[in-house]
Amino acid sequence: MKALPPLLVFSHLRWGFVHQRPQHLLTRLARHWRVIYVEEPVRVAPGAERLEERQVGDAVTLLVPHTSVEAGGFHDDQLPALQAQLADWLQVEQISEALVWLYTPMALPLVKLVRPRLLIYDCMDELSAFLAAPRQLRQRETALLRSADLVFTGGPSLYEAKRHLHPRVSCVPSAVDATHFARGGSPEAKDAAQALQRHLPYPRLGFFGVIDERLDIVLLTQLADARPDWQLVMVGPVVKIDPAALPRRANVHWLGMQDYQVLPALLRDWDLCLLPFALNEATRFISPTKTLEYLAAGKPVVSTAIRDVSVLYGEAVHVAGGGKDFVQACAAELSRGADQQRHHRAKAAALVAANSWDRSAAKIVATIEQALGGRVLDIDAGDLQAAISVGAE
């Protein structure tokens, strides 16, 4: 069988940042392709420019450009430096052809560094709605949608927004590594979690994820003030917003970014999980990965009215309004009896079982196979066809 071209990925997300969709999908796709993951550049002093390379998995090569260009991200001003660094590396590696996978339309000009067997856009967020989004992003996404061979979306809201803009859009919602979250963490992770929250009384209401403009700070403050006996445990990095704007209360605990391995152990000692998102342009299309992770741990979940949460997980998540309604929803979940808890766990388990990252990756592999015009991987044809039908909205 002819050697497969690598999967060349350009992403706005750091591989070592919050463990989310790119890491879950690409580590699974790396079972079939060599994955080369190119991050946004890091700024360095003139003379210190370089392309950092390291392995982050059995078949995942991480490339981090270091440039002296002031503009951040895949800005136009960065392109000459990025093209030079990457072209040299690709030449040394004798890579002239690849499956090219974009997480950000801003990297579109870099596609020409290779002959793309396929151009794939994994649209996991509406990036143009985020705080400080590049002004060229909408225009570049329009160009990407014209030239892409395949488009995947991270949830039904994004699917509805993009499906009329491209003939081959597939909805591949966020999924879950159920085993990771159900087992409660390793002994080392449990020790780390204990050190972080052993001093906190119960009940504990927790959130993990990126803390940015999508978080409803007003709602969180109202929740903390309404029930000072509840401990709000907030885990994750603060990005793009002023940490001073976050509520500082005796019962609100900001634990910062924690390793993915520690999250199940933290979650294990929470009584309730929160999705306290604001309803704004930045959250209009989100499909939070953490929803299924909470459910995999068997925890009750209260969310604001995020559309994808309601559509995908509404039978197992308590979707509430803001302010007093959100507080009442939390109180109702915390007061559930044993029979209600068993019923909730059964519904949650069914959702978790139907939404694994392995199934999502299988659907993507099958769709790529189909787009390439036939089987190029040593995978059973029946399994591939079954995978295509999974979630084929």
C-alpha positions in Angstrom: 0.0 0.0 0.0 1.3 3.4 -0.9 2.6 5.5 2.0 -0.1 7.9 3.2 0.6 11.7 3.2 0.7 13.2 6.7 -2.0 15.3 8.2 -0.7 18.8 8.4 -2.7 20.8 11.0 -2.7 24.6 11.6 -4.3 25.7 14.9 -4.9 28.8 17.0 -4.9 26.6 20.1 -1.7 25.6 21.9 -1.3 21.8 22.2 -0.4 22.2 25.9 -3.4 24.4 26.6 -6.7 23.1 27.8 -7.2 19.5 26.6 -10.1 19.7 24.2 -11.3 18.8 20.7 -8.0 19.0 18.8 -6.1 16.8 21.2 -8.9 14.2 21.4 -9.4 13.9 17.7 -5.9 14.2 16.5 -4.4 11.7 18.9 -6.9 9.2 17.5 -6.3 10.2 13.8 -2.6 9.7 14.5 -3.3 6.0 14.5 -3.7 6.3 10.8 -1.7 9.3 9.7 1.4 11.1 10.9 0.0 14.3 12.5 2.0 17.5 12.2 0.5 20.1 14.5 1.5 23.7 13.8 0.8 26.3 16.5 0.6 30.0 16.2 4.0 31.7 16.5 5.7 32.7 19.7 7.4 36.1 19.7 11.1 36.2 20.4 13.9 38.8 20.2 15.5 39.3 16.7 18.2 36.7 16.2 16.4 34.1 18.3 14.0 33.0 15.5 13.6 29.3 15.1 11.1 26.5 14.6 10.7 24.3 17.7 9.9 20.7 17.1 8.9 18.1 19.6 6.9 14.9 19.8 3.8 14.9 21.9 2.5 11.5 21.0 3.5 8.3 19.2 2.7 10.0 15.8 2.1 13.7 16.7 4.8 16.2 15.8 4.4 19.6 17.3 5.9 22.6 15.5 6.0 26.0 17.3 7.4 28.8 15.2 9.4 31.5 17.1 9.5 34.8 15.2 10.4 38.4 16.0 7.2 39.7 14.3 5.1 41.9 16.6 1.7 40.8 15.2 0.2 37.8 16.9 -1.4 34.6 15.5 -1.4 33.8 11.8 -1.4 37.5 11.0 -0.5 38.6 7.5 2.7 40.2 8.9 3.7 36.7 10.2 3.3 34.9 6.9 6.8 35.5 5.3 8.6 34.3 8.4 6.2 31.3 8.9 6.5 30.3 5.3 10.3 30.4 5.4 10.5 28.3 8.6 7.9 25.7 7.6 9.2 25.4 4.0 12.6 24.6 5.2 11.3 22.0 7.6 9.0 20.4 5.1 11.9 20.1 2.6 14.1 18.4 5.2 11.3 16.0 6.0 10.7 15.5 2.2 7.0 16.3 2.6 5.5 17.9 -0.5 1.9 16.5 -0.2 -0.4 16.4 2.8 -4.0 16.3 4.0 -4.2 19.9 5.3 -6.5 20.5 8.3 -7.3 24.0 9.6 -8.7 25.0 12.9 -8.4 28.7 12.0 -9.1 30.3 8.6 -6.3 32.7 9.4 -3.8 30.0 8.4 -5.3 29.6 4.9 -2.4 31.3 3.1 0.0 28.6 4.5 -1.8 25.8 2.6 0.3 26.5 -0.5 3.3 25.2 1.3 2.3 21.7 0.2 0.1 20.0 -2.4 -3.1 19.4 -0.4 -4.6 16.0 -1.2 -7.6 17.3 0.8 -8.3 20.6 2.5 -10.3 20.1 5.7 -11.8 22.7 8.0 -12.7 21.6 11.5 -14.9 24.5 12.6 -15.1 24.0 16.4 -16.1 27.6 17.2 -17.4 30.8 15.6 -14.0 32.5 16.0 -15.1 35.8 14.5 -17.5 36.3 17.4 -14.7 36.0 20.0 -13.1 38.9 21.8 -10.2 40.5 19.8 -10.9 38.4 16.7 -8.7 39.4 13.7 -10.6 41.7 11.4 -9.8 39.6 8.4 -11.2 36.4 9.9 -14.7 36.5 8.3 -13.3 37.2 4.9 -10.7 34.4 5.2 -13.3 32.0 6.4 -15.4 32.8 3.3 -12.4 31.9 1.2 -11.7 28.7 3.1 -15.3 27.6 2.7 -14.9 28.1 -1.1 -11.8 26.0 -1.3 -12.2 23.3 1.4 -13.0 19.7 0.4 -14.5 18.8 3.8 -16.0 20.8 6.6 -16.7 19.4 10.1 -18.5 21.4 12.8 -18.3 21.0 16.5 -22.1 21.0 17.1 -25.5 21.4 15.6 -25.7 25.2 15.9 -22.5 25.6 13.8 -23.7 23.0 11.4 -26.9 24.9 10.8 -24.8 28.1 10.3 -22.4 26.5 7.8 -24.3 23.8 6.0 -25.6 26.2 3.3 -22.2 27.6 2.7 -20.5 24.3 1.6 -21.7 21.1 -0.1 -19.9 18.7 2.3 -20.5 19.8 5.8 -20.7 17.1 8.5 -21.7 17.6 12.1 -19.3 16.0 14.5 -20.3 17.2 18.0 -17.9 17.2 20.9 -17.6 13.8 22.6 -16.1 12.3 25.7 -13.4 9.9 26.9 -15.8 8.3 29.4 -13.3 6.0 31.0 -11.1 8.9 31.9 -13.8 10.8 33.8 -15.7 7.8 35.2 -12.7 6.3 37.1 -12.1 9.4 39.2 -8.4 9.8 38.5 -5.1 8.1 39.4 -3.8 8.0 43.0 -1.5 10.9 42.1 -4.3 12.9 40.6 -6.5 12.3 43.7 -3.7 13.5 45.9 -3.3 16.7 43.8 -7.1 17.3 43.9 -7.2 16.8 47.6 -4.4 19.3 48.1 -6.4 21.9 46.1 -9.8 21.5 47.8 -9.6 19.4 51.0 -10.2 22.6 53.0 -13.5 23.4 51.2 -16.8 22.5 52.9 -19.7 21.0 51.0 -21.7 21.4 48.9 -19.3 22.1 46.1 -20.5 23.4 42.8 -17.8 23.2 40.1 -16.7 24.4 36.7 -13.7 23.6 34.6 -12.7 25.2 31.3 -11.3 28.4 29.8 -12.5 31.4 31.8 -13.1 34.2 29.3 -15.8 36.5 27.9 -18.1 33.5 27.6 -18.5 33.2 31.4 -21.4 35.0 32.9 -19.6 36.9 35.7 -22.8 38.6 36.9 -24.6 35.2 37.2 -21.7 33.7 39.1 -21.7 36.6 41.5 -25.4 36.3 42.0 -25.1 32.6 42.7 -22.3 33.2 45.2 -24.2 35.9 47.0 -27.5 34.1 47.1 -26.0 31.0 48.7 -22.9 31.8 50.7 -23.1 28.2 52.1 -22.3 26.8 48.6 -18.7 26.6 47.5 -18.1 27.6 43.8 -15.0 25.9 42.5 -13.7 27.5 39.3 -10.9 25.6 37.5 -9.2 26.9 34.4 -7.0 29.6 32.9 -8.2 33.2 32.7 -7.9 34.4 29.1 -8.6 37.8 27.4 -10.5 39.2 30.4 -9.2 41.1 33.4 -8.8 38.8 36.4 -9.8 41.7 38.6 -13.3 41.6 37.1 -13.9 38.1 38.5 -16.0 37.9 41.7 -14.0 37.7 44.8 -16.1 36.1 47.5 -15.2 33.8 50.4 -17.2 31.0 48.7 -15.7 31.4 45.2 -12.4 29.5 44.7 -10.3 30.2 41.6 -8.0 27.2 41.3 -6.3 28.1 37.9 -5.5 25.8 35.1 -5.1 22.1 36.1 -3.8 19.2 34.3 -6.3 17.1 32.3 -5.3 14.1 34.4 -6.4 15.9 37.6 -9.8 17.0 36.4 -11.6 13.6 37.1 -10.3 13.7 40.7 -11.5 17.3 41.2 -14.9 16.4 39.7 -15.3 13.3 41.9 -15.7 15.5 45.0 -18.1 18.0 43.5 -21.9 17.8 44.2 -23.0 19.7 41.1 -21.4 20.8 37.9 -22.0 24.2 36.3 -22.2 25.6 32.8 -22.7 29.3 33.7 -22.2 30.8 30.3 -23.4 34.2 29.2 -25.8 34.4 26.3 -23.9 36.5 23.9 -22.4 36.4 20.4 -19.4 34.4 21.7 -21.6 31.6 23.1 -24.2 31.5 20.3 -22.6 28.5 18.6 -20.7 26.8 21.4 -21.0 23.1 22.2 -19.1 22.7 25.5 -17.0 19.6 25.6 -17.2 19.6 29.4 -20.9 18.8 29.3 -20.4 15.1 28.5 -17.3 15.0 30.8 -19.5 16.1 33.7 -22.1 13.5 32.8 -19.5 10.8 32.4 -18.7 11.3 36.1 -22.4 10.9 37.0 -22.8 14.4 38.2 -25.9 16.6 37.9 -25.4 19.6 35.7 -27.1 23.0 35.6 -26.6 25.2 32.5 -27.8 28.5 31.1 -29.8 28.3 27.9 -27.0 27.3 25.5 -28.7 26.0 22.4 -26.4 23.0 21.8 -26.6 21.9 25.4 -30.4 22.0 25.2 -30.5 20.2 21.9 -27.9 17.5 22.5 -28.1 16.9 26.3 -31.4 18.5 27.5 -32.7 15.3 28.8 -29.9 15.0 31.3 -28.9 18.6 32.0 -31.1 21.1 33.9 -31.2 24.1 31.6 -32.2 27.3 33.5 -32.6 31.0 33.1 -30.5 33.5 34.8 -30.4 35.0 38.3 -32.9 33.5 40.7 -33.9 30.8 38.3 -30.4 29.5 38.0 -30.0 29.4 41.8 -33.3 27.6 42.2 -32.2 25.0 39.5 -29.0 24.4 41.5 -31.0 23.9 44.7 -33.4 21.5 43.0 -30.5 19.4 41.7 -28.8 19.3 45.1 -32.0 18.1 46.8 -32.7 15.2 44.5 -33.6 11.9 46.2 -31.9 8.6 45.6 -34.4 7.4 42.9 -34.1 10.7 41.0 -30.3 10.5 41.1 -30.4 6.9 39.7 -32.7 8.0 36.9 -30.5 10.9 36.1 -27.4 8.7 36.0 -29.1 6.3 33.6 -30.0 9.1 31.2 -26.5 10.5 31.5 -24.9 7.1 30.9 -26.9 6.6 27.7 -25.7 10.0 26.3 -22.1 9.3 27.2 -22.2 5.8 25.6 -23.4 7.3 22.4 -20.8 10.1 22.2 -17.3 8.8 22.4 -14.3 10.4 20.8 -13.5 7.1 19.2 -16.8 7.1 17.3 -16.2 10.8 16.3 -12.7 10.0 15.0 -14.1 6.9 13.1 -16.7 9.1 11.4 -14.0 11.6 10.3 -11.7 8.8 9.0 -14.6 7.3 7.0 -15.5 10.7 5.6 -11.9 11.4 4.5 -11.7 7.9 3.0 -14.9 8.6 1.0 -13.5 12.0 -0.1 -10.3 10.4 -1.3 -12.3 8.2 -3.6 -11.8 4.8 -1.9 -10.1 2.9 0.8 -6.6 3.9 1.6 -6.5 2.6 5.1 -6.5 -0.9 6.3 -9.9 -0.7 7.9 -12.9 -2.9 7.3 -15.2 -1.3 4.7 -18.3 -2.1 6.7 -16.9 -0.4 9.8 -16.2 2.7 7.6 -19.7 2.8 6.2 -21.2 2.5 9.7 -19.0 5.3 10.9 -20.2 7.6 8.1 -23.8 7.1 9.3 -23.0 8.1 12.9 -24.4 11.6 13.5 -24.8 12.3 9.7 -27.0 15.3 10.0 
